[in-house]
Amino acid sequence: MMSPDTHLFSSVSVLAEFHPLAKAIQFWSDKSGQRHSKVVYDHIVPSAMQALEVDIAIIAEQLGKASLPDFYQFCSDIELIFHGAQPSGPVATVSDIDWLRLRRISIYAQYWKNRNPQEVNKLLSFVMGIPLYSQIVAQLIASHASDSKYQILQGISLSGGVYLIGVERYKQLFRHEIDQAFNEAKVLVSAFRGTHEENAAELINSMAEAALIK
């Protein structure tokens, strides 16, 4: 189960890194002492390419929990979606996914797969990896002792406490965790796409489990 600190940093970390309109992150605690976080966005109309990036970032945030523990089947689901088919694994069990956004990504990939297969191949790997990245980076931030994390948690330790930080500053403060999580997710996606043994699912899932902080 995801710890409270991991949950606090999970969705905002992936949106801060990949949502093109992300401007700031707000952390706060309510009257009951529950801690919350959200991303604050620029209120501008995105370009066509930014709109695709928005869809990918939001879908990645929504699919984060589905990427584990069965990362192999999760990636298989994403492959099916990119080919216009229905997923039957962990993605199919997500109750709050924005299927319209996911279909837009799928339509984009199907349109370009023969026109620009290299770009679609990169996009497929990206959509596979970013949900897992959201889980790894949040665990790294939550588990590592840092003055930056301490300041955020202290700022919201009292009921009604609020801590606001710009996206660029947030990424600067947690750059080590961000880079490490991104690299680990990239390695795991490459392993999925390059492993064809009979026990591939077991190998990939054990690698994904090893990437997480115990």
N, C-alpha and C positions, 0 to 999 in steps of 0.2 A: 504494500500500500504506500502511496506517495505521502511523504511527511508534510506537515504544514508549511515548512520553509520551502520545500521543493515545489509545492503547489503554488506558493506565492510568486515564485520566479519563473515558472514554466511558460505560461502563455505569453507573458509580457516580453520574455527574452526572445522568443522566436518572432513575435510581431515587431519588436524594436529593431531586430536585425534585418528583416526582409520586407516589411511593409513600407512601400515608398513614401507614404504620407505620415508615417509615425513621427511625432514631434516631441513628446515627453511621456514619462511614466509616472503615474500617481499611485502611491502606496498609502493606505489608511487603515485605521481600526474603527469598528463601529461600537455602539454603546455596550454590546455584550462582550467586547474584547476580541471579536473575530477579525482577522487581518485579511485585507483585500488588496488587489492591484489591478490596474487597467492602463491601457495605452491611450494617450490623447493624440488626436490626429489633426493635421492641417485640413481646413474646410475648403478644399479646392477640387475642381473636376480633374480627375486623372487623365493622362493621355491614354491611347489605346494600349501601349506596352505597359504603362503603369497599372492599368486596369487588370491585365493578366497577372502582374506581380501581386496586386492586392488579392486576387482570387487565390493564388498559390499560398500566400502568407496566411490567409484566414483558414484555408483548408488544412494547411500544415498544423496550425494551432488546434483545430478541431480533431485532427487525426492522431495527435500525440499519444494519447493513451492506447489507441488501437495498435500502435507500432510494436508494443510489447505485451506479453512475453514471446509471442510467435512472430518474430520479425520476418521469418522466411515466408510465411503465409500472407503476411501484410504486403510484402513486396509483390507476391504473386497476384494479390488483389489489385494493386496499382497497375500491373501489367495488363490485366483484364480490362480495367477501366480505360486505359489508353487505346485499347483495341475496340472500344465501344461495347464491351460485354459487361454483364453484371457481376460484381464481386460476390463471393460466397463464404469468405473467411471473416477475419476480425473487422474489416471495414464495413461489412454488411450489418454488423451488430451495433454500430455507432448510432445513437438515437438522435443526436442534435447536429448532425452534419448538414451543411448547406449543399444539397444535391445539385441545385442549379449551378452553383459555382464549379462544382466538380465536373459537371457535364460540359461546361464551357471550356475547361481545361482539356477534357477529352476530345471535344470537337476541334479545338485548336491543334492538338497533336495529330488527329486523324487527317486534317486538312494538309498539314505540312510534312507528314511522314515520307511522302514520295518526292516532295519538292525540296525539302531540306532535312534529310534523315539525321544528319549529325546534330542539328539543333534539337530535334525531337528526342534523340537519344540522351542528350544532356538534360533536357527537361524531365524525362522519365526518371533519371538518376536523382535529380534534384527533388522531385516530388516524393520519391521513395525515402530519401535521406533526411529531409528537413523535419518531419514529425519525430523521428528518432533523435535528431539533434536537440529538439525541444526538451526531451526527457533527460538527455545526458547533461546538457548545459545547466539545467535547473538543479540537478543533483550535485554537480560540481560547485556551483555557487553556494548552495545550501550547506555543503559539507566542508568547504574551505573556510578557514578563519581569516577574515579580512576586515580592515578598518571600514571599508566602504559598506560591506554588508551590515556591520555593527551599527553604523550611523543610520542606515535605513531602518533597521529593526528598533533602534532606540527612538527614532523619530516618531514611530507609530506605536510605541509601547504603552502609551496612555490612551484611554478611551477618547476617541475623537481626534487622535493624532494623525497628521497628514505629512507625507514627505513627497515632494515633487522634484523630479530630476529630468533634465533634457536627455533625449535619446542618444545623441553623440557622446555626452558625458558618461552615460550609463555604459555604452559600448567601450569607451576608453577605460573605465574602471575595471570592467570584467573581461578585457580583451583576452587574457590568458585562458580563462575558462571557455570563452566563445570559440577561440581558435582550436583548443583541444577537442571540444565537442564536435565541431565541424569536421575536423580531420578524422575522428573516430567514426562518425556517421558515414563519411566518404569511403573509408576503408571497408565498412560493413556492406555498403551497397555494391562496391566492386567485388567483394567476396560472393555476394548473392548472385551477381550476374556472371561470375566466372567459375562457379562451383557447380559441377554436374554429376557428382558421385551419388550413389544411391542414398547415402546418409547425409545429403546436403542440408536438409532441414535441421537435423540435429547439430551439425557443425556450425551453421550460421546462427542458430538460436543460442548456442553455447558461447559464441563470440560476442553476441549482443549482451548476454547476461554478464560476461566478464567486463564489458565496457562500463557497467554501472557501478557506482560506489556502493559498497556493502555497509 
